[in-house]
Amino acid sequence: MPIVLGLLIAFGIVYLFTRKGAATRNCRWRKDALGDKGSLRKYRCAACGAEAFTASKGPPDTCKKALS
Ligand SMILES: [Zn+2]
């Protein structure tokens, strides 16, 4: 049954990507009020040291380490 085999492989790939995405969400964002720029709020990740600015309420939902 090749179709079932293909589905299993597809699920396996999705599972791997989901786990990889989850690993980058371990960031613990700490507000850094001293670094605020106007309406942008500065957050610093206590886990990986990444810094990010957000215009919306709350910390970033993704880690910016991969971008730097
Ligand atoms: Zn981080």
N, CA, C, O and the ligand as a Tripos MOL2 file, in Angstrom:
@<TRIPOS>MOLECULE
protein
  273   271    69     0     0
PROTEIN
NO_CHARGES

@<TRIPOS>ATOM
      1 N           0.8470   -1.2040    0.0000 N.3       1 MET1
      2 CA          0.0000    0.0000    0.0000 C.3       1 MET1
      3 C           0.8820    1.2540    0.0000 C.2       1 MET1
      4 O           1.1850    1.7870    1.0670 O.2       1 MET1
      5 N           1.2850    1.7170   -1.1410 N.am      2 PRO2
      6 CA          2.1990    2.8780   -1.2170 C.3       2 PRO2
      7 C           1.5800    4.1620   -0.6940 C.2       2 PRO2
      8 O           2.2960    5.0300   -0.1960 O.2       2 PRO2
      9 N           0.2590    4.3010   -0.7960 N.am      3 ILE3
     10 CA         -0.3720    5.5500   -0.3330 C.3       3 ILE3
     11 C          -0.2160    5.7010    1.1830 C.2       3 ILE3
     12 O           0.0950    6.7830    1.6800 O.2       3 ILE3
     13 N          -0.4350    4.6100    1.9040 N.am      4 VAL4
     14 CA         -0.2860    4.6490    3.3640 C.3       4 VAL4
     15 C           1.1460    4.9700    3.7380 C.2       4 VAL4
     16 O           1.4020    5.7390    4.6650 O.2       4 VAL4
     17 N           2.0790    4.3770    3.0100 N.am      5 LEU5
     18 CA          3.5000    4.6200    3.2770 C.3       5 LEU5
     19 C           3.8240    6.0960    3.0630 C.2       5 LEU5
     20 O           4.5430    6.7090    3.8530 O.2       5 LEU5
     21 N           3.2770    6.6600    1.9730 N.am      6 GLY6
     22 CA          3.5080    8.0830    1.6810 C.3       6 GLY6
     23 C           2.9470    8.9670    2.7770 C.2       6 GLY6
     24 O           3.5750    9.9500    3.1730 O.2       6 GLY6
     25 N           1.7630    8.6190    3.2700 N.am      7 LEU7
     26 CA          1.1540    9.4010    4.3480 C.3       7 LEU7
     27 C           1.9980    9.3440    5.6090 C.2       7 LEU7
     28 O           2.1770   10.3490    6.2980 O.2       7 LEU7
     29 N           2.5100    8.1690    5.9000 N.am      8 LEU8
     30 CA          3.3460    8.0220    7.0930 C.3       8 LEU8
     31 C           4.5920    8.8910    6.9830 C.2       8 LEU8
     32 O           4.9880    9.5400    7.9520 O.2       8 LEU8
     33 N           5.2090    8.9050    5.8080 N.am      9 ILE9
     34 CA          6.4020    9.7290    5.6020 C.3       9 ILE9
     35 C           6.0500   11.2060    5.7350 C.2       9 ILE9
     36 O           6.7900   11.9750    6.3480 O.2       9 ILE9
     37 N           4.9110   11.6000    5.1540 N.am     10 ALA10
     38 CA          4.4740   12.9990    5.2320 C.3      10 ALA10
     39 C           4.2450   13.4070    6.6840 C.2      10 ALA10
     40 O           4.6560   14.4890    7.1020 O.2      10 ALA10
     41 N           3.5890   12.5380    7.4500 N.am     11 PHE11
     42 CA          3.3500   12.8420    8.8650 C.3      11 PHE11
     43 C           4.6670   12.9530    9.6180 C.2      11 PHE11
     44 O           4.8220   13.7970   10.5010 O.2      11 PHE11
     45 N           5.6110   12.0910    9.2600 N.am     12 GLY12
     46 CA          6.9160   12.1240    9.9130 C.3      12 GLY12
     47 C           7.6260   13.4450    9.6580 C.2      12 GLY12
     48 O           8.2340   14.0100   10.5680 O.2      12 GLY12
     49 N           7.5530   13.9420    8.4190 N.am     13 ILE13
     50 CA          8.1930   15.2190    8.0740 C.3      13 ILE13
     51 C           7.5270   16.3580    8.8360 C.2      13 ILE13
     52 O           8.2110   17.2170    9.3930 O.2      13 ILE13
     53 N           6.1880   16.3700    8.8650 N.am     14 VAL14
     54 CA          5.4640   17.4160    9.5920 C.3      14 VAL14
     55 C           5.8240   17.3740   11.0730 C.2      14 VAL14
     56 O           5.9880   18.4150   11.7090 O.2      14 VAL14
     57 N           5.9450   16.1700   11.6150 N.am     15 TYR15
     58 CA          6.2840   16.0050   13.0280 C.3      15 TYR15
     59 C           7.6550   16.6000   13.3150 C.2      15 TYR15
     60 O           7.8380   17.2950   14.3140 O.2      15 TYR15
     61 N           8.6150   16.3280   12.4390 N.am     16 LEU16
     62 CA          9.9630   16.8500   12.6270 C.3      16 LEU16
     63 C           9.9610   18.3730   12.5740 C.2      16 LEU16
     64 O          10.6000   19.0260   13.3980 O.2      16 LEU16
     65 N           9.2410   18.9420   11.6030 N.am     17 PHE17
     66 CA          9.2030   20.3960   11.4660 C.3      17 PHE17
     67 C           8.5210   21.0390   12.6670 C.2      17 PHE17
     68 O           8.9310   22.1080   13.1200 O.2      17 PHE17
     69 N           7.4830   20.3900   13.1820 N.am     18 THR18
     70 CA          6.7760   20.9250   14.3480 C.3      18 THR18
     71 C           7.6940   20.9300   15.5630 C.2      18 THR18
     72 O           7.7170   21.8850   16.3400 O.2      18 THR18
     73 N           8.4490   19.8470   15.7130 N.am     19 ARG19
     74 CA          9.3670   19.7800   16.8610 C.3      19 ARG19
     75 C          10.4670   20.8260   16.7280 C.2      19 ARG19
     76 O          10.8690   21.4410   17.7160 O.2      19 ARG19
     77 N          10.9550   21.0280   15.5040 N.am     20 LYS20
     78 CA         12.0100   22.0000   15.2770 C.3      20 LYS20
     79 C          11.5020   23.4010   15.6090 C.2      20 LYS20
     80 O          12.2190   24.2160   16.1910 O.2      20 LYS20
     81 N          10.2430   23.6680   15.2260 N.am     21 GLY21
     82 CA          9.6490   24.9750   15.5200 C.3      21 GLY21
     83 C           9.4700   25.1730   17.0070 C.2      21 GLY21
     84 O           9.6370   26.2820   17.5170 O.2      21 GLY21
     85 N           9.1300   24.1020   17.7080 N.am     22 ALA22
     86 CA          8.8990   24.2070   19.1420 C.3      22 ALA22
     87 C          10.1970   24.5250   19.8740 C.2      22 ALA22
     88 O          10.1870   25.1770   20.9180 O.2      22 ALA22
     89 N          11.3000   24.0650   19.3240 N.am     23 ALA23
     90 CA         12.5840   24.2650   19.9920 C.3      23 ALA23
     91 C          12.9610   25.7400   20.0150 C.2      23 ALA23
     92 O          13.6600   26.1880   20.9240 O.2      23 ALA23
     93 N          12.5040   26.5000   19.0200 N.am     24 THR24
     94 CA         12.8550   27.9130   18.9650 C.3      24 THR24
     95 C          11.8920   28.7470   19.7890 C.2      24 THR24
     96 O          12.0530   29.9640   19.8840 O.2      24 THR24
     97 N          10.8870   28.1070   20.3910 N.am     25 ARG25
     98 CA          9.9210   28.8700   21.1860 C.3      25 ARG25
     99 C          10.2270   28.7570   22.6690 C.2      25 ARG25
    100 O           9.3510   28.9850   23.5030 O.2      25 ARG25
    101 N          11.4540   28.4110   23.0040 N.am     26 ASN26
    102 CA         11.8280   28.3130   24.4130 C.3      26 ASN26
    103 C          12.3100   29.6450   24.9590 C.2      26 ASN26
    104 O          12.7950   29.7220   26.0880 O.2      26 ASN26
    105 N          12.1790   30.6820   24.1650 N.am     27 CYS27
    106 CA         12.6900   31.9840   24.5760 C.3      27 CYS27
    107 C          11.9020   32.5210   25.7650 C.2      27 CYS27
    108 O          10.6820   32.3850   25.8560 O.2      27 CYS27
    109 N          12.6450   33.1250   26.6570 N.am     28 ARG28
    110 CA         12.0140   33.7890   27.8060 C.3      28 ARG28
    111 C          12.2590   35.2850   27.6490 C.2      28 ARG28
    112 O          13.3150   35.8050   28.0100 O.2      28 ARG28
    113 N          11.2740   35.9460   27.1120 N.am     29 TRP29
    114 CA         11.4180   37.3720   26.8340 C.3      29 TRP29
    115 C          11.2560   38.1990   28.0970 C.2      29 TRP29
    116 O          10.3070   38.0320   28.8630 O.2      29 TRP29
    117 N          12.2090   39.0920   28.2860 N.am     30 ARG30
    118 CA         12.1590   40.0140   29.4240 C.3      30 ARG30
    119 C          12.0570   41.4140   28.8650 C.2      30 ARG30
    120 O          12.7730   41.7850   27.9350 O.2      30 ARG30
    121 N          11.1540   42.1880   29.4460 N.am     31 LYS31
    122 CA         10.9660   43.5480   28.9890 C.3      31 LYS31
    123 C          12.1720   44.4030   29.3790 C.2      31 LYS31
    124 O          12.6580   44.3490   30.5090 O.2      31 LYS31
    125 N          12.6370   45.1870   28.4170 N.am     32 ASP32
    126 CA         13.7620   46.0800   28.6720 C.3      32 ASP32
    127 C          13.3040   47.5110   28.3990 C.2      32 ASP32
    128 O          13.4900   48.0410   27.3030 O.2      32 ASP32
    129 N          12.7010   48.1230   29.4190 N.am     33 ALA33
    130 CA         12.0840   49.4370   29.2490 C.3      33 ALA33
    131 C          13.1120   50.4930   28.8670 C.2      33 ALA33
    132 O          12.7710   51.4720   28.2040 O.2      33 ALA33
    133 N          14.3630   50.3110   29.2710 N.am     34 LEU34
    134 CA         15.3970   51.3010   28.9610 C.3      34 LEU34
    135 C          15.6910   51.3470   27.4630 C.2      34 LEU34
    136 O          16.1720   52.3590   26.9530 O.2      34 LEU34
    137 N          15.4000   50.2470   26.7570 N.am     35 GLY35
    138 CA         15.7060   50.1880   25.3340 C.3      35 GLY35
    139 C          14.5390   50.5520   24.4420 C.2      35 GLY35
    140 O          14.6310   50.4360   23.2200 O.2      35 GLY35
    141 N          13.4290   50.9950   25.0440 N.am     36 ASP36
    142 CA         12.2610   51.3540   24.2450 C.3      36 ASP36
    143 C          12.5720   52.4860   23.2780 C.2      36 ASP36
    144 O          13.2730   53.4390   23.6180 O.2      36 ASP36
    145 N          12.0450   52.3650   22.0840 N.am     37 LYS37
    146 CA         12.2160   53.4100   21.0780 C.3      37 LYS37
    147 C          10.8440   53.8850   20.6330 C.2      37 LYS37
    148 O          10.2170   53.2800   19.7640 O.2      37 LYS37
    149 N          10.3920   54.9580   21.2290 N.am     38 GLY38
    150 CA          9.0690   55.4710   20.8880 C.3      38 GLY38
    151 C           7.9960   54.4810   21.2770 C.2      38 GLY38
    152 O           7.8730   54.1110   22.4440 O.2      38 GLY38
    153 N           7.2090   54.0460   20.2880 N.am     39 SER39
    154 CA          6.1310   53.1070   20.5580 C.3      39 SER39
    155 C           6.6210   51.6630   20.5030 C.2      39 SER39
    156 O           5.8670   50.7330   20.7890 O.2      39 SER39
    157 N           7.8980   51.4820   20.1300 N.am     40 LEU40
    158 CA          8.4440   50.1300   20.0710 C.3      40 LEU40
    159 C           8.9780   49.7170   21.4380 C.2      40 LEU40
    160 O           9.7580   50.4340   22.0640 O.2      40 LEU40
    161 N           8.5460   48.5640   21.8760 N.am     41 ARG41
    162 CA          9.0060   48.0540   23.1620 C.3      41 ARG41
    163 C          10.1060   47.0280   22.9510 C.2      41 ARG41
    164 O          10.0020   46.1370   22.1090 O.2      41 ARG41
    165 N          11.1460   47.1760   23.7240 N.am     42 LYS42
    166 CA         12.2750   46.2850   23.5840 C.3      42 LYS42
    167 C          12.1540   45.0980   24.5220 C.2      42 LYS42
    168 O          11.8250   45.2350   25.7000 O.2      42 LYS42
    169 N          12.4290   43.9320   23.9620 N.am     43 TYR43
    170 CA         12.4420   42.7090   24.7580 C.3      43 TYR43
    171 C          13.7680   42.0110   24.5640 C.2      43 TYR43
    172 O          14.3480   42.0250   23.4780 O.2      43 TYR43
    173 N          14.2350   41.4020   25.6320 N.am     44 ARG44
    174 CA         15.4810   40.6600   25.5500 C.3      44 ARG44
    175 C          15.2260   39.2270   25.9780 C.2      44 ARG44
    176 O          14.5610   38.9680   26.9820 O.2      44 ARG44
    177 N          15.7710   38.2980   25.1930 N.am     45 CYS45
    178 CA         15.5570   36.8900   25.4840 C.3      45 CYS45
    179 C          16.5690   36.4300   26.5250 C.2      45 CYS45
    180 O          17.7790   36.5460   26.3260 O.2      45 CYS45
    181 N          16.0590   35.9080   27.6350 N.am     46 ALA46
    182 CA         16.9440   35.4450   28.6970 C.3      46 ALA46
    183 C          17.5470   34.0900   28.3630 C.2      46 ALA46
    184 O          18.5170   33.6720   28.9940 O.2      46 ALA46
    185 N          16.9880   33.4040   27.3840 N.am     47 ALA47
    186 CA         17.4610   32.0630   27.0430 C.3      47 ALA47
    187 C          18.6150   32.1070   26.0490 C.2      47 ALA47
    188 O          19.6060   31.3960   26.2200 O.2      47 ALA47
    189 N          18.4980   32.9410   25.0040 N.am     48 CYS48
    190 CA         19.5220   32.9420   23.9680 C.3      48 CYS48
    191 C          20.1360   34.3190   23.7640 C.2      48 CYS48
    192 O          21.0620   34.4610   22.9650 O.2      48 CYS48
    193 N          19.6480   35.3320   24.4620 N.am     49 GLY49
    194 CA         20.2660   36.6550   24.3710 C.3      49 GLY49
    195 C          19.8060   37.4850   23.2040 C.2      49 GLY49
    196 O          20.3360   38.5740   22.9810 O.2      49 GLY49
    197 N          18.8250   37.0040   22.4410 N.am     50 ALA50
    198 CA         18.3410   37.7580   21.2990 C.3      50 ALA50
    199 C          17.5650   38.9880   21.7630 C.2      50 ALA50
    200 O          16.9400   38.9840   22.8230 O.2      50 ALA50
    201 N          17.6210   40.0400   20.9440 N.am     51 GLU51
    202 CA         16.8770   41.2440   21.2640 C.3      51 GLU51
    203 C          15.8580   41.4910   20.1690 C.2      51 GLU51
    204 O          16.1290   41.2640   18.9900 O.2      51 GLU51
    205 N          14.6730   41.9630   20.5720 N.am     52 ALA52
    206 CA         13.6190   42.1880   19.5950 C.3      52 ALA52
    207 C          12.7730   43.3710   20.0090 C.2      52 ALA52
    208 O          12.6220   43.6580   21.1960 O.2      52 ALA52
    209 N          12.2220   44.0530   19.0230 N.am     53 PHE53
    210 CA         11.3170   45.1600   19.2780 C.3      53 PHE53
    211 C           9.9260   44.7710   18.8080 C.2      53 PHE53
    212 O           9.7610   44.1760   17.7430 O.2      53 PHE53
    213 N           8.9320   45.1110   19.6110 N.am     54 THR54
    214 CA          7.5590   44.8330   19.2090 C.3      54 THR54
    215 C           6.7270   46.1030   19.3120 C.2      54 THR54
    216 O           6.8940   46.9010   20.2340 O.2      54 THR54
    217 N           5.8350   46.2730   18.3570 N.am     55 ALA55
    218 CA          4.9260   47.4100   18.3840 C.3      55 ALA55
    219 C           3.6060   47.0170   19.0290 C.2      55 ALA55
    220 O           2.8210   47.8770   19.4300 O.2      55 ALA55
    221 N           3.3650   45.7160   19.1250 N.am     56 SER56
    222 CA          2.1280   45.2540   19.7210 C.3      56 SER56
    223 C           2.3570   44.9040   21.1850 C.2      56 SER56
    224 O           3.4870   44.8810   21.6740 O.2      56 SER56
    225 N           1.2580   44.6360   21.8630 N.am     57 LYS57
    226 CA          1.3580   44.3150   23.2760 C.3      57 LYS57
    227 C           1.8890   42.8990   23.4590 C.2      57 LYS57
    228 O           1.5050   41.9820   22.7330 O.2      57 LYS57
    229 N           2.7680   42.7330   24.4260 N.am     58 GLY58
    230 CA          3.2920   41.4130   24.7110 C.3      58 GLY58
    231 C           4.6140   41.1620   24.0310 C.2      58 GLY58
    232 O           4.9780   41.8790   23.0990 O.2      58 GLY58
    233 N           5.3320   40.1650   24.4740 N.am     59 PRO59
    234 CA          6.6340   39.8260   23.9110 C.3      59 PRO59
    235 C           6.5000   39.1510   22.5570 C.2      59 PRO59
    236 O           5.4080   38.7100   22.1980 O.2      59 PRO59
    237 N           7.5880   39.0600   21.7950 N.am     60 PRO60
    238 CA          7.5520   38.3550   20.5160 C.3      60 PRO60
    239 C           7.2140   36.8820   20.7250 C.2      60 PRO60
    240 O           7.5190   36.3100   21.7720 O.2      60 PRO60
    241 N           6.5880   36.2800   19.7330 N.am     61 ASP61
    242 CA          6.2030   34.8660   19.8830 C.3      61 ASP61
    243 C           7.2160   33.9390   19.2420 C.2      61 ASP61
    244 O           7.0760   32.7170   19.3090 O.2      61 ASP61
    245 N           8.2380   34.5150   18.6210 N.am     62 THR62
    246 CA          9.2550   33.6620   18.0220 C.3      62 THR62
    247 C          10.6310   34.1430   18.4360 C.2      62 THR62
    248 O          10.8140   35.2960   18.8260 O.2      62 THR62
    249 N          11.5810   33.2550   18.3450 N.am     63 CYS63
    250 CA         12.9380   33.6210   18.6940 C.3      63 CYS63
    251 C          13.6140   34.2990   17.5060 C.2      63 CYS63
    252 O          13.4950   33.8380   16.3710 O.2      63 CYS63
    253 N          14.3100   35.3760   17.7690 N.am     64 LYS64
    254 CA         14.9600   36.1120   16.7040 C.3      64 LYS64
    255 C          16.4270   35.7060   16.5330 C.2      64 LYS64
    256 O          17.1660   36.3080   15.7540 O.2      64 LYS64
    257 N          16.8220   34.6980   17.2600 N.am     65 LYS65
    258 CA         18.2270   34.3030   17.2150 C.3      65 LYS65
    259 C          18.6360   33.8730   15.8120 C.2      65 LYS65
    260 O          19.7480   34.1560   15.3660 O.2      65 LYS65
    261 N          17.7310   33.1890   15.1210 N.am     66 ALA66
    262 CA         18.0570   32.6840   13.7850 C.3      66 ALA66
    263 C          18.2540   33.8150   12.7920 C.2      66 ALA66
    264 O          18.8950   33.6180   11.7600 O.2      66 ALA66
    265 N          17.7170   34.9960   13.0780 N.am     67 LEU67
    266 CA         17.7900   36.1150   12.1510 C.3      67 LEU67
    267 C          19.1010   36.8820   12.3130 C.2      67 LEU67
    268 O          19.5500   37.5550   11.3850 O.2      67 LEU67
    269 N          19.6960   36.7810   13.4630 N.am     68 SER68
    270 CA         20.9000   37.5730   13.7290 C.3      68 SER68
    271 C          22.1470   36.8230   13.2960 C.2      68 SER68
    272 O          23.2570   37.3340   13.4420 O.2      68 SER68
    273 ZN         15.6780   33.2220   22.3200 Zn       69 ZN69
@<TRIPOS>BOND
     1     1     2 1
     2     2     3 1
     3     3     4 2
     4     3     5 am
     5     5     6 1
     6     6     7 1
     7     7     8 2
     8     7     9 am
     9     9    10 1
    10    10    11 1
    11    11    12 2
    12    11    13 am
    13    13    14 1
    14    14    15 1
    15    15    16 2
    16    15    17 am
    17    17    18 1
    18    18    19 1
    19    19    20 2
    20    19    21 am
    21    21    22 1
    22    22    23 1
    23    23    24 2
    24    23    25 am
    25    25    26 1
    26    26    27 1
    27    27    28 2
    28    27    29 am
    29    29    30 1
    30    30    31 1
    31    31    32 2
    32    31    33 am
    33    33    34 1
    34    34    35 1
    35    35    36 2
    36    35    37 am
    37    37    38 1
    38    38    39 1
    39    39    40 2
    40    39    41 am
    41    41    42 1
    42    42    43 1
    43    43    44 2
    44    43    45 am
    45    45    46 1
    46    46    47 1
    47    47    48 2
    48    47    49 am
    49    49    50 1
    50    50    51 1
    51    51    52 2
    52    51    53 am
    53    53    54 1
    54    54    55 1
    55    55    56 2
    56    55    57 am
    57    57    58 1
    58    58    59 1
    59    59    60 2
    60    59    61 am
    61    61    62 1
    62    62    63 1
    63    63    64 2
    64    63    65 am
    65    65    66 1
    66    66    67 1
    67    67    68 2
    68    67    69 am
    69    69    70 1
    70    70    71 1
    71    71    72 2
    72    71    73 am
    73    73    74 1
    74    74    75 1
    75    75    76 2
    76    75    77 am
    77    77    78 1
    78    78    79 1
    79    79    80 2
    80    79    81 am
    81    81    82 1
    82    82    83 1
    83    83    84 2
    84    83    85 am
    85    85    86 1
    86    86    87 1
    87    87    88 2
    88    87    89 am
    89    89    90 1
    90    90    91 1
    91    91    92 2
    92    91    93 am
    93    93    94 1
    94    94    95 1
    95    95    96 2
    96    95    97 am
    97    97    98 1
    98    98    99 1
    99    99   100 2
   100    99   101 am
   101   101   102 1
   102   102   103 1
   103   103   104 2
   104   103   105 am
   105   105   106 1
   106   106   107 1
   107   107   108 2
   108   107   109 am
   109   109   110 1
   110   110   111 1
   111   111   112 2
   112   111   113 am
   113   113   114 1
   114   114   115 1
   115   115   116 2
   116   115   117 am
   117   117   118 1
   118   118   119 1
   119   119   120 2
   120   119   121 am
   121   121   122 1
   122   122   123 1
   123   123   124 2
   124   123   125 am
   125   125   126 1
   126   126   127 1
   127   127   128 2
   128   127   129 am
   129   129   130 1
   130   130   131 1
   131   131   132 2
   132   131   133 am
   133   133   134 1
   134   134   135 1
   135   135   136 2
   136   135   137 am
   137   137   138 1
   138   138   139 1
   139   139   140 2
   140   139   141 am
   141   141   142 1
   142   142   143 1
   143   143   144 2
   144   143   145 am
   145   145   146 1
   146   146   147 1
   147   147   148 2
   148   147   149 am
   149   149   150 1
   150   150   151 1
   151   151   152 2
   152   151   153 am
   153   153   154 1
   154   154   155 1
   155   155   156 2
   156   155   157 am
   157   157   158 1
   158   158   159 1
   159   159   160 2
   160   159   161 am
   161   161   162 1
   162   162   163 1
   163   163   164 2
   164   163   165 am
   165   165   166 1
   166   166   167 1
   167   167   168 2
   168   167   169 am
   169   169   170 1
   170   170   171 1
   171   171   172 2
   172   171   173 am
   173   173   174 1
   174   174   175 1
   175   175   176 2
   176   175   177 am
   177   177   178 1
   178   178   179 1
   179   179   180 2
   180   179   181 am
   181   181   182 1
   182   182   183 1
   183   183   184 2
   184   183   185 am
   185   185   186 1
   186   186   187 1
   187   187   188 2
   188   187   189 am
   189   189   190 1
   190   190   191 1
   191   191   192 2
   192   191   193 am
   193   193   194 1
   194   194   195 1
   195   195   196 2
   196   195   197 am
   197   197   198 1
   198   198   199 1
   199   199   200 2
   200   199   201 am
   201   201   202 1
   202   202   203 1
   203   203   204 2
   204   203   205 am
   205   205   206 1
   206   206   207 1
   207   207   208 2
   208   207   209 am
   209   209   210 1
   210   210   211 1
   211   211   212 2
   212   211   213 am
   213   213   214 1
   214   214   215 1
   215   215   216 2
   216   215   217 am
   217   217   218 1
   218   218   219 1
   219   219   220 2
   220   219   221 am
   221   221   222 1
   222   222   223 1
   223   223   224 2
   224   223   225 am
   225   225   226 1
   226   226   227 1
   227   227   228 2
   228   227   229 am
   229   229   230 1
   230   230   231 1
   231   231   232 2
   232   231   233 am
   233   233   234 1
   234   234   235 1
   235   235   236 2
   236   235   237 am
   237   237   238 1
   238   238   239 1
   239   239   240 2
   240   239   241 am
   241   241   242 1
   242   242   243 1
   243   243   244 2
   244   243   245 am
   245   245   246 1
   246   246   247 1
   247   247   248 2
   248   247   249 am
   249   249   250 1
   250   250   251 1
   251   251   252 2
   252   251   253 am
   253   253   254 1
   254   254   255 1
   255   255   256 2
   256   255   257 am
   257   257   258 1
   258   258   259 1
   259   259   260 2
   260   259   261 am
   261   261   262 1
   262   262   263 1
   263   263   264 2
   264   263   265 am
   265   265   266 1
   266   266   267 1
   267   267   268 2
   268   267   269 am
   269   269   270 1
   270   270   271 1
   271   271   272 2
@<TRIPOS>SUBSTRUCTURE
     1 MET1         2 RESIDUE 1 A MET
     2 PRO2         6 RESIDUE 1 A PRO
     3 ILE3        10 RESIDUE 1 A ILE
     4 VAL4        14 RESIDUE 1 A VAL
     5 LEU5        18 RESIDUE 1 A LEU
     6 GLY6        22 RESIDUE 1 A GLY
     7 LEU7        26 RESIDUE 1 A LEU
     8 LEU8        30 RESIDUE 1 A LEU
     9 ILE9        34 RESIDUE 1 A ILE
    10 ALA10       38 RESIDUE 1 A ALA
    11 PHE11       42 RESIDUE 1 A PHE
    12 GLY12       46 RESIDUE 1 A GLY
    13 ILE13       50 RESIDUE 1 A ILE
    14 VAL14       54 RESIDUE 1 A VAL
    15 TYR15       58 RESIDUE 1 A TYR
    16 LEU16       62 RESIDUE 1 A LEU
    17 PHE17       66 RESIDUE 1 A PHE
    18 THR18       70 RESIDUE 1 A THR
    19 ARG19       74 RESIDUE 1 A ARG
    20 LYS20       78 RESIDUE 1 A LYS
    21 GLY21       82 RESIDUE 1 A GLY
    22 ALA22       86 RESIDUE 1 A ALA
    23 ALA23       90 RESIDUE 1 A ALA
    24 THR24       94 RESIDUE 1 A THR
    25 ARG25       98 RESIDUE 1 A ARG
    26 ASN26      102 RESIDUE 1 A ASN
    27 CYS27      106 RESIDUE 1 A CYS
    28 ARG28      110 RESIDUE 1 A ARG
    29 TRP29      114 RESIDUE 1 A TRP
    30 ARG30      118 RESIDUE 1 A ARG
    31 LYS31      122 RESIDUE 1 A LYS
    32 ASP32      126 RESIDUE 1 A ASP
    33 ALA33      130 RESIDUE 1 A ALA
    34 LEU34      134 RESIDUE 1 A LEU
    35 GLY35      138 RESIDUE 1 A GLY
    36 ASP36      142 RESIDUE 1 A ASP
    37 LYS37      146 RESIDUE 1 A LYS
    38 GLY38      150 RESIDUE 1 A GLY
    39 SER39      154 RESIDUE 1 A SER
    40 LEU40      158 RESIDUE 1 A LEU
    41 ARG41      162 RESIDUE 1 A ARG
    42 LYS42      166 RESIDUE 1 A LYS
    43 TYR43      170 RESIDUE 1 A TYR
    44 ARG44      174 RESIDUE 1 A ARG
    45 CYS45      178 RESIDUE 1 A CYS
    46 ALA46      182 RESIDUE 1 A ALA
    47 ALA47      186 RESIDUE 1 A ALA
    48 CYS48      190 RESIDUE 1 A CYS
    49 GLY49      194 RESIDUE 1 A GLY
    50 ALA50      198 RESIDUE 1 A ALA
    51 GLU51      202 RESIDUE 1 A GLU
    52 ALA52      206 RESIDUE 1 A ALA
    53 PHE53      210 RESIDUE 1 A PHE
    54 THR54      214 RESIDUE 1 A THR
    55 ALA55      218 RESIDUE 1 A ALA
    56 SER56      222 RESIDUE 1 A SER
    57 LYS57      226 RESIDUE 1 A LYS
    58 GLY58      230 RESIDUE 1 A GLY
    59 PRO59      234 RESIDUE 1 A PRO
    60 PRO60      238 RESIDUE 1 A PRO
    61 ASP61      242 RESIDUE 1 A ASP
    62 THR62      246 RESIDUE 1 A THR
    63 CYS63      250 RESIDUE 1 A CYS
    64 LYS64      254 RESIDUE 1 A LYS
    65 LYS65      258 RESIDUE 1 A LYS
    66 ALA66      262 RESIDUE 1 A ALA
    67 LEU67      266 RESIDUE 1 A LEU
    68 SER68      270 RESIDUE 1 A SER
    69 ZN69       273 GROUP 0 **** ****
